[in-house]
Amino acid sequence: AAGALKERAEELADMIVDELGMPLPMTRLIQVGSPIRTFASMPEVAAGMEFEERLGGSVVYRDPIGVVGAITPWNYPLHQIAAKVAPALTAGCTVVVKPSEVTPLNAFVLADVMHEVGFPPGVFNLVSGTGPEAGEALAGHPLVDMVSFTGSTRAGRRVAELAAAGVKRTALELGGKSPNVLLDDLDDAAFEDAVRKGVGACFLNSGQTCSALTRLLVPRERLPEAERIAAREAETYTVGDPRDPATKLGPLVSALQRERVRDHLRAAEATVLTGGPEAPGEHGRGFYVRPTVLSGVTPESRIAQEEIFGPVLVILPYDGEDDAVRIANGTPYGLAAGVRAADPGRAATVARRLRAGQIRINDGAHNGLAPFGGFKQSGYGREYGRFGLEEFLTTTSVQL
């Protein structure tokens, strides 16, 4: 499957740009490259798993959970499908995928690939439709043994409710309002670098990323400096055609999503350092939102608590390390976080105090084999690598 997807990589990149609007170079790297790597990693992951073990007088088997319903989002469409389908099939499950109706076409390419490479009929299945119709039917179906869902917290609650009626397993990867904590030992150059990179960690995919680091926490005495650097950096994010090499920020996925983001900005009681709810001047057409940096808000305010899913960064000052941890953990979410410090050991200590499923220290690189998932209303269950494979296995013990 990985090899067949790679052969169609340019076709997929062009298609996902049309569907989603992410700039083409990043689409090639992330939206197409990541799912190929996920499929390609599975043989090695499976080879490292113990599917049968002797435990005293017992043998313990790890078997496929059964039929998996996979309901996936629009923001990383093929990537999120691969994160469920590749380990589920490797575990020995059959899968029914319900892709987002907003970005569905890439899933049909995957269906072609699964047929071409020889998966037997009925192993990989694709059902299109909306969440309230096809998604709910899948989550509640008596022949589905497990539901793996990625999407909003609101929709995740509904999936869990439907699955609970059948007492079936669920794995939920939901929303986030992730903090990026800059500690007070950074010198001027490192602080500027951290703020600039913090803007990028928020604006990836036009902010349409569940794990985006959307809250930048800085020492109170450095707030003016952070505001100036972040606003200047945000203004370098050229808005435009995702096929234009100069574009750093493409459109949002739909008119509905654009208006949701603008509604948040209109309602925010905040100081707008750059950006705002108005359409970019040269882009009256299209689903564009100006790259926005906000300050002057409390950690408890709506704009600092709710997931916006657009290119909107909120800067929050803190007073001491304990206060930074309190603010970082002070939302209903716990999906991701970042910590930057001159002392990596201190950064690691702070990271261990954060309630988040995946934490980046300084320039720590993404690892496609490391587990991904959340705490609190960001969901439960983990994806990627052996942790993702384990989600689709169940255990049976045989007493000898």
N, C-alpha and C positions, 0 to 999 in steps of 0.2 A: 504493500500500500504506500509506504514512504517513497519507494522508487517511482511508482506511477504518478504520485502527486508531484514529485520533483520534475517529471517530464512535462507536467501541465502548469508549472509554477507561474510562468508569465501570463498565461490565460487567466489563472486564478487571481493574480495581482491586479490585472486590468479590471476584472469583474468586481473585486472587492472595493477598489477605488470608486467604481460606478455606484456600488451599493451603499458604501459607508462614508467616503470622502476623506479618508486618511491620506496624507501625502504619499505619493507613489514609492519613494525610497523606503520609507518606514513600513509601508504595506508589504513590500517584498521581504523585508527583514523579519517583521514581527507577525503580520497576519498570515503570511504564507510559510515563512521559514520555520516558525515555532511549531505549527502542527506537523510539518514534515519531520522535525527533530523528535517530536513526541512519539510518532509512530515508529521511527527508526530506533528509539531507545528501548522499546519493549522487549525484544529478545534478550538483551543483556539483563534487564530488570527481572524478567521471569527466571533466568538462569540462576539468579542470586536468591531466589525464594525457596523456602522449605515447604513443599506442599503435603508432606507426610512426615510425621515424627513419632518416635517411640517415647512414651511417657510412663515409666514404671510398667505396670501391667496393662497399659492401654496403647492403642495406636490412634493418633489424632490426624484426621484428614482435613485439608483445606479445599473446599469445593466451591464451584461457582454459585453465586446467590440465585441465579435463574434468569428470568427475563427482566431486562433493565429498561425503564423509560427514561430517556435523556432529553431534558427540556433546556434549550440553550438560548443565550441572549444575542443581541444584535451588535454589540460593541467590539467583540473579538470573535466573529462568528465561527470561522473554521477552526480557530485555535481552541475555542471552548468545546466544540464538538469533539475534536481530537482528544482533549483531556479526559473525556468520558468514554468515548468509543474505543480508543486504543487499549486502555487497561481493561475495560469490560470484556472485550473480545479475547484479550490475552488470558484473562481469568477463566474463560470458557463460557461466558454468558452470551445470550443473544440480546440484541439491542433494537429498540424502536426510538428513533431520533425525531423530535419535534423541534426544528430550527425556528428562529425568530421569523415572523412574517415580514419584518422590516428589511432583513438582509438574508433572504433564503437561497439565492441562486448558487452560492458556493457549495451548499450541502448537496445539491443535485450533481455537481461534479464529483464530489466524494462518493455518491451512490454509484455513479458510472465506474469509478475506480474500483470500488468493492466488487462490482460485477466482473470487471475486466480481469482482476487478479485472481478470481476463482473462489471467493467466499461462497459457500452453498446458499441456495435460496432460503430466505427466512432467518439468516444469521444477522444480517444488517438490513434494517427496515427504515424507511423514511416516510413520515406523515407530515404534510404541510397544513397550516391553518393558524388561527389565532389562539392565544392562551386560554381565554374563557371557553372556547369550544374544544379544539383538539387537545390543548394542554391539560385541561381539567379531565377530559375523557381518559387520557392516558394515565394521569396520576391516580385516578380512582378505579381503573380497570382491574377486575379480580384476577386476571392472568398475568398482571405485572407484579413482579416480586420486589422490585426496588425502584425508587425514583431518584435520579440525580438531577438537581436543578441548579442553574445559575441565573440570577436575575435580581430584581428588587426585593427588599425585605417584605414589602406588602404582598407581592406575589408568592414569595417563599412561605409565608404564613398560610396562604390558601393551599399550596401544594401539600404542606405538612398536615393540614386539616383533612384533606381528601385522602391522603395516604394512611392517616391514622385510623380511618374507618375500616381499612383492610389490614391493620397492624403490620404494615410493610415498612421496610427500612427506607430511610431517606438520607441523602447527603445534600446539604444546602450551602451554596456559596453566594452570599447576598451582598448588601451594600457596605459602604465604608465612609468614614470621615477621618481620614488617617492623618496623624500628626507627624511633623518633621521637626525634631528638637535640636536646636543649635546650642551647644553648651558654651559656658563663658570663658573657656580657655583658648578659644580660637584667636589667632592674631588677625590683624586687619586684612591681610591678603587671603588667609584661609576663610575668614568670615565672608568676604565678598564672593569667593568661589562657592561657598556653601549656599549663600542666598541665590546666586545665579543658577546653580544646579537645582535648587529647591523650586524655582519657577518651572524648570523643565520637568521635574518630577510631578508637578501638578498639571501641566499643559499637554502631556502626551495624549495623542488621539483626541485633540481638542477638549481635553478634560473628561472625556467619556471613558473613564477607567475606574473600576470599582476600588482598586488599590492605590489610586492617585494620592499623593501626599498633599492634601488640600489645605492643611493648617500648618503654617510656619510659626514655630514657637521660638522666640528670641529673648535674650536678657533685656529687661526693661530699659537699661541704660543705653542699649544699642538699637532700640526701636527706630529712632529717626534714620539711622544709618541703613537699617534693613529696609525701611520704606523706600528710601531713595534708590537703593540698588535694585530692589525687586521691580519697582515701577519702570526704571530704565531698561532692565532686562526684558520685561514683558513687552515693551514697545518695540523690541527687535523681532517679535514673532509676527512675521509678515502673514497677513490673512489673504487667501486667494485660492485659485484653481489648484487642486491637489496634484495635477500633472505638471504644473509650473515648477521648475527646479528651485525657484526663489521662495516658494511657499513653505512656511513652517507650521501654519495652522490652517487646516482645511475647514469646510463647513461642518456643522452638526448634522446628524443623520437625517433629521426630518424637521418639518415646520413645527410639529408638536413638541419635539425636544427643544428646539430653539426658543419657543414661547415659555416653556417651563423654566429655562434658565433665565430668561429676561424677567419673568415674574418674580423669581427669587431676588434678582438685582433691584427691581423696582421697590420691593418690600423691605430691602435691607436698610437698617438704620446704621449706616457706616460711612466712613470717609473713603471716597473713591479716589485712589491715588492715580489710577489710569484705567481706561476702559469705561465700562458702564453698560446700561441696557440698550442704548441706541445702536442701530445697525452701523457697521463700518461704512464710512462715507462713500467709498468707491464700490461698495458691494450692496446696493439696494436690493438686488435679486439674490436668491440663494439663502441657505439656512446658516448664515454667518453670525457669530457673536464676537464682540471685541474682546481680546485678551484683557482680563480685569484683575486688579489687585486692590484689596480692601483692607482697611485698618480702622482703628477707633471703635472696636466692638468688644463686648464682654464674652468670655468663654461660654456663657450660658445662652447667648443670643441665638436666634433661629439660624442666621447665616453661618454661625460657627458650630452648629449642631446637626444640621440637616445636609444630606447628600445633594449636591447641586447637579453634578454630572455635566459640567461645562468648564470652560477655561477661566476659572475663578479661584484665586488664591486669597486666603484670609490670613493676615499677620496678627499674632497674639503675643503680647509681652508677658514675661513671668518674673517672679521674684524668688530666685533660689531654686536649687535642684528639686526639692520636694514639691514646690509649686508647679514646676514644669511637668513632673510626673502626674500630679493631680489633674492638671489641665489636659494633658495628653490622654489620660484614661477617662476623662469626664464627658464622654458621649455614649450613646447607646451602642456604638459600633466597636469593633476590635479586629479589623481585617489586616491592616499593615501599619508600619511606622518606620521612621528613619531617625537615626541619632548621629550627630556629627560632633567630633571633639578632637582636640590635638592629642589627647591621651586615649589610645584605643581601649585600654583597660577600663578607664572610667566610662567610656561610651558603652562598653559591654555590660558594666554594672547597671547603668541606667536602663539599657535595653531589657535586662532581666526583670525590671520592675514594670515594664509596659505590658498591658493586656492586649496583645496583637499576635496574629498567627504567623506573620512574616515580617521580620525587622531587618532593615538595611543599616549597617554601620559604615559611616564614611562612604567610600566608593565601592562597597561590596557589590560584586557582580551578580546578576540574575543566574540562578541555577535551576535548570529545568528538571532536575531530579529531586530537588528539595521539596518538602511538602508545602502546600498552599491552602489556606482556609482560615476561618476566623473564630473569634470569641463573640459572645453576647449576640446581638442582633445581626452580626455579620455571618451567622450560620454555624454549621458544624460539619464535620467530615473534612478529609484532606484529599487534594489532587496532586498528581505528578509522581513519577518514580514508583518505588515500591509502596509508598504510602497510598498512592492512588490505586494501585493494583489491589491492595488489601481491602479497600472499601467494597470491592465486588466479590469478596470471598466470604464463605461462612465455614464454621468448623463442625466436624462430627467426630465423636470419640467412640471407639470400639473397645470394649473391655474383653481382654483375652483370658 
